[in-house]
């Protein structure tokens, strides 16, 4: 076949040609591929024109294959079988997977999710290794190029270009203080701002919805420290009169071991919605579909 014919090839004609060569009958071949006899006759005319060969010629009571058609019969059947195998959706068995899945998350999210997820994955897919990747400004780009498989974010965070998300956890903010903290009187937003705060700066900035709300009220809070992890923040709070405002679910885990007290924030919005984020071109990647389902099961079961 000349290259000009290959470029003009209609792949839909290949099953038609294979059925014609196998049945040597236009009607029976048409029944198999779902085409009427007139449509099959038109398809045969196109094939003859494309290949420059009669393909099927009338003989006594039946059609005969031309030498060219006879030579095409077996290679064409093999080619279509290979195409069907190539295009068929592969069987997915997590137990047979052997790969590393990289998850970008904060240390607070890792505290809530990572251990139960590792336990669940180990029981169902022992060949999968979960790697915790710390949050950084490079996460969106690394996710886009496939270096990170899944990330976690607040549902108020704008998604990067080419990303999709799905809800995972509903949490709330809590003000975290050491047990015996000298907080007194009305826990108003102005009162809250008088105590030095420990701020968690995950991406090297100090952007905060809390500071935006304080600024709208004409209040500026004192800053005791800026740290890159939630654990560092609660360790500071546990031994000083500073406060930090973080995930209630995470703070609850550490309240008893670190002698912490949790208080309701005097803020308009205290809800924290956590979402899973992934590159949109990997939406049908079955290992990620499976992993997201495991995470949803853990979230519904409470970790």
N, C-alpha and C positions, 0 to 999 in steps of 0.2 A: 504493500500500500504506500503510495506516495505521501509525503508530508502534507501536501495540500488537502488530501482526503482525510488524513488524521485530524487536522484542525477543524474540518467541517463535520466530523463524525458526531452523529446523534447517538448517545449511549443508550437511549431508549430502544434503538433498533437492534441492539445486540441480543437481548432475549428473544425478540421476534425472529431474528435470523437463526438462532439456535433451535427454536421450536420448529421452524420451517425445514431445517436440514434434518432434524430428527424424525419428524412425522412425514415429510415429503407430501404434505397435504395442507392446502391453505385453510380449509375449514377447521380441521382438527387443531392445527397450530393456533388459529385465531381463538378457538374455545379455550385453549390453555392460557394464553396471554391476555384474554379478555378483550379481544378486538373483533369487530364484525368482519364478514368476508370482504366487503368493499374496502374497509380500512386496511385489512391485511394485504389486499391486492395493491393498494397504494404504497404500503410499506415495502412490499417486494419490488415494486417498480423503483423506489428510491434506492434500495439496496443494489439492485442491478446497475443503476446509474452510477452509484458511488464506487462500486467495485469493478465496473466495466466488464461484467460477466453475467450470463443468463441465470446462473445458480441452479434454478429448477427448470427442467425442460420436460414437455409432455412426452410420455412413452405410452406403450400399450396398456391402457386402463389405469395408469398412475403417473406420477412425476418421477423423473430421474434426476440425480445430482450430476451437475457438470463436474469435470475433474477439479476445477477450482473449489467448488462447494464441498466436494468429498474431502479435499485436503484441509478445508477449514473446520470440518465437523468436530473432530476430537479436540484440537487446540482451543476452539471457541467454548466447548463445554467445560474444559479445564479452566479457562480464563474466568468464566462466569462463576464457577465454584470458588475460585480464589477470591474474586471480588465479594461474594457473599460472606466468605469467612472473614475477610478484611473489614467489611462494613458492619458485621454483626457486633452487637454490644457484648463485650467480654464478660464472662461470669466473674462476679465480685465476691470474694471470700476474705473478710478481714483477717481471719486466722492464717491466711497464706501470704499476707503482706509483710514485706521486709524493708522498712524505710524509716527515715527520721521525719517527724512532723514538728515544725517550729511554731510556737505560739508566743505572740508578743503580748505581755500583760504586766501590770504593776505588781508589786510585792503583795499588796492587799488582795488583789484578784487571785494571785497564786495561792495565798493562804486559804482562800475560800474554795478554790476549784481544783488546784493542781493535784493534790494528794488523792482525792477520790477519783479524779479522772485517770491518773496513772493506774490506780487499782482496777478500775473498770477496763481500761485498755489492756492491761496485762492479762486479764482473765479471758478476753475475747480475741485479742490480736497480739500475742506475745512477741511477734517480730517487729512491732512498732515501738520506736523510741520517741518520747515526747521531750522536746528541748524548750526550756523557758528562755525567751529572748526579752531582755529588759526593754522598756519603752524608750524611744529616742526619736529625734526628728527624721531619721532615715527610715522609719518603719513603713510609711506609705510607699516609698519607692521600692524598698526591698520586697514588699508584698506584691507590688505590681510585676516584678521580674521573677517571682516565684521563690525567693529566698526565705520568705515568711509565709506560712500557710494560713494562719488565722490570727486575728488580733481582737482585743477587747477594748471597748470605749464607752463613754457615756453617750446616751442617746441624744444628748443636746450638742454633741461635737459634730461639726460639719464633716461629711464623708469626703475623703480625697477622691480625686478624679479616677474613674474606673473601679470603684468599690461598691459593694452591696453590704447590707447589714440585716440582722434579724434579732428580735428581742431575746434576752436570756434571763436576766435577773431584775427584780424590783427591790430596791434598797432605799434607805433613808439616811440623811445626815444626822450626826450626833456630835455634840460638843463633848470632848473627852478631857477630864480633869483628874488629878490625883485624888485619892480618897483623903478626906480631911482638908481639901482645898478651902481657902477662906472666902469663897464666894458668898455674898450676903445680899439681902434685899431683893428687889424686883429684878428678874433676869430680862431686862429690856435690851434692845439692840445697842443702846448707848452704854449700858452697864457691861454688856459682853465685850465691847471694844476697849474697855479699860484694862482688861487683862492681856498681857503679851501673847500673841499667837505664834504658833509654830506652823509655818507654811510648807507644804510639799510642792516642790517645783520639779515636775517629771521631765519636762522638755527644756529646762534651762531658762524658762520665763517665769513671771509671777502673775500671769493672767488668772483671774479668779472671779467667779460670779458673786462670791461673798463680798469682795472689795467693791464690785460694781454696785451692789445693793447698799453697802455702807456709804459709798460716795454719793448715791442718790439721796441719802438721808443727811448728808453733810457731815459724815463721821469718818474719821481715819483711825484704824486700829493700830496698836503698837505691834511691832514685830520682834519676837524673841530670837527666832532662827529660821533659816530657809534650808531645807534638807531635800535630798532626792528620793527618799523612800518613806512610806507610811510607818514602818517599824521604827525608824530613827525618830520620827515625830512623837510617837507614843512613849518611847524611852525617855525623851526629854520631858514630856509632860508628867511622866510618872515620878519625877524627882524634883520638879520645880513648880512654881505657881503659874506657869504658862498653860495655855489651852490649845487644843487643835480641833478642827471641825472636819470629820472624815466619815467614812462608811460606818453605819451603825452595826452592820453584820460583822465587819472586820473588828471593830472596837469591842464588840461583845465577846469575841474569841479571847481577847487579851485582858479583859477587865479583871477577872479573878487573879490570874497569875501576876499581874503588874499592879494590883490594888488601885484600879481605876474606877472612876465614877462617870456615868454617861448622863448628859442633860439634853433637853430639847433645845435646839437652836432657835433664837428669837428672829428667825428669817421668814420671808414670805414663801420661799420655795425650798423644801427640804427633801423632796423626792430625788432619788438617784436611780435612773434606769440604765442598766448595763446591756450592751448589744455585742453580738459577734460580728466581725467585719472580715470580708474576704474579697479578693480580686474578682470582678464580675465574670471574667473569661473562664474562671474555674468553678462556676456555679454548679456544673454537672459533673465535676470531678468526684467520683463516687467515694473515694477515701475521705474527702472533706464533707460530703453529704452525711456519711456515716459518723464522722467525728462530731459534727454539729448536733446530730441526733443524740449521741451519748451525752453531750453537754446539756441539752435540753432535759434529758432524763434525770441527770444529776440535779439540775436546778429545781425541777418539779419535786424531787425527793428531798430537797433541802440540803444537798451536798453529800 
